[in-house]
Amino acid sequence: MNPFKRKVSVKIRRDNAAVSAAHRNLMRGPLQLGVVLLLAMAGSQCHSTTAPKGSISIANLTAVELGLEHQVCGGLFEYAAVDEVNFDVMHAQRTDVVGMAVYQNEVPIGTVAECPVTPACSETKACLISSNGQTHAIRLRAVVPWTSSYTWAIRLNALTGTTTTNVLSTTIQRPDALPTGTQAVFLLFTATRTLTTSANFELEAYSPGIAGRSIVFTMTATSNGSVVTNTSNTQQETAGSHKLGLFGGFRIASGPTDITATLTERDAAGNVIAQDTRTITVQ
């Protein structure tokens, strides 16, 4: 029996399992927020449908990315970003605005509450920041699937009756250098010593999500020229899922250990499509 197999504990990560049910309404349409890590101002001008003069409407829509989900919320890497959307509600009473439903691309994603609200890491949050007469400032924060650009198309609707607003839209051009395309590549590889001869690791890869392809992950730990650990894991790509990976624990040497991770992407016939290698030294 391979003694390594008794020492390794790995878990498979897939991005479609990592996005909570509270975010799936957002997917059908195309966070501790104390630190804003990355900002991407809206990349296009705001577009609007018109509302009758004097009727309730929204204006001044802006959107920024606060950062990738794992940067803002903590935890393992996810192919997701945290956005903040701000806009004004015009020609309305404060009591009428609180409780209105927020729609993104004609899909309801939450209701307006009084600020402050809890961070948006677990669900979409919209709250009323301030009021000035019949003008009210709204802030919305949400986790959305990462794409190189993302368009917000917002309107409000009363939970009862027929009151609805115009639609405003704006597009965020993402600042993050996450890969896209048709070939797999590493997104993240970390390893940290936990005990004298053990370490935890996280290994994440971009998957183009092409059915029939697979990604083989191999990981080798060496110290003073001797192999301490050697393991491999094969995962199938799934259409619409853009992250595959592993995390868990494995055995290392008591001294400095070089850990090399390699991914090999193959098509259904076994031909190599892409290969990527990363090495970390654990002291």
Secondary structure as the mmCIF struct_conf table of DSSP 4:
data_model
#
loop_
_struct_conf.conf_type_id
_struct_conf.id
_struct_conf.beg_label_comp_id
_struct_conf.beg_label_asym_id
_struct_conf.beg_label_seq_id
_struct_conf.end_label_comp_id
_struct_conf.end_label_asym_id
_struct_conf.end_label_seq_id
HELX_RH_3T_P HELX_RH_3T_P1 PRO A 3 ARG A 6
TURN_TY1_P TURN_TY1_P1 LYS A 7 LYS A 7
STRN STRN1 SER A 9 ARG A 14
HELX_RH_AL_P HELX_RH_AL_P1 ASP A 15 ALA A 18
BEND BEND1 VAL A 19 VAL A 19
HELX_RH_3T_P HELX_RH_3T_P2 ALA A 21 HIS A 23
HELX_RH_AL_P HELX_RH_AL_P2 ARG A 24 ARG A 28
STRN STRN2 MET A 41 ALA A 42
BEND BEND2 SER A 44 SER A 44
STRN STRN3 HIS A 47 SER A 48
TURN_TY1_P TURN_TY1_P2 LYS A 53 GLY A 54
BEND BEND3 SER A 55 SER A 55
STRN STRN4 SER A 57 LEU A 68
HELX_RH_AL_P HELX_RH_AL_P3 GLU A 69 CYS A 73
BEND BEND4 GLY A 75 LEU A 76
BEND BEND5 TYR A 79 TYR A 79
STRN STRN5 ALA A 80 MET A 90
BEND BEND6 HIS A 91 HIS A 91
HELX_RH_AL_P HELX_RH_AL_P4 ARG A 94 VAL A 97
TURN_TY1_P TURN_TY1_P3 VAL A 98 GLY A 99
HELX_LH_PP_P HELX_LH_PP_P1 MET A 100 MET A 100
STRN STRN6 ALA A 101 GLN A 104
TURN_TY1_P TURN_TY1_P4 ASN A 105 GLU A 106
STRN STRN7 VAL A 107 GLU A 114
BEND BEND7 CYS A 115 CYS A 115
HELX_LH_PP_P HELX_LH_PP_P2 PRO A 116 PRO A 116
TURN_TY1_P TURN_TY1_P5 ALA A 120 CYS A 121
BEND BEND8 SER A 122 GLU A 123
STRN STRN8 LYS A 125 ASN A 132
TURN_TY1_P TURN_TY1_P6 GLY A 133 GLN A 134
STRN STRN9 THR A 135 PRO A 145
BEND BEND9 SER A 148 SER A 148
STRN STRN10 SER A 149 ASN A 157
BEND BEND10 LEU A 159 THR A 162
STRN STRN11 THR A 164 THR A 164
STRN STRN12 LEU A 168 GLN A 173
BEND BEND11 GLY A 181 GLN A 183
STRN STRN13 VAL A 185 LEU A 195
TURN_TY1_P TURN_TY1_P7 THR A 196 THR A 197
STRN STRN14 SER A 198 TYR A 206
TURN_TY1_P TURN_TY1_P8 ALA A 211 GLY A 212
STRN STRN15 SER A 214 SER A 223
TURN_TY1_P TURN_TY1_P9 ASN A 224 GLY A 225
STRN STRN16 SER A 226 GLN A 236
TURN_TY1_P TURN_TY1_P10 ALA A 239 GLY A 240
STRN STRN17 LYS A 243 ARG A 251
BEND BEND12 SER A 254 GLY A 255
STRN STRN18 THR A 257 ARG A 266
TURN_TY1_P TURN_TY1_P11 ALA A 268 ALA A 269
STRN STRN19 VAL A 272 VAL A 282
#
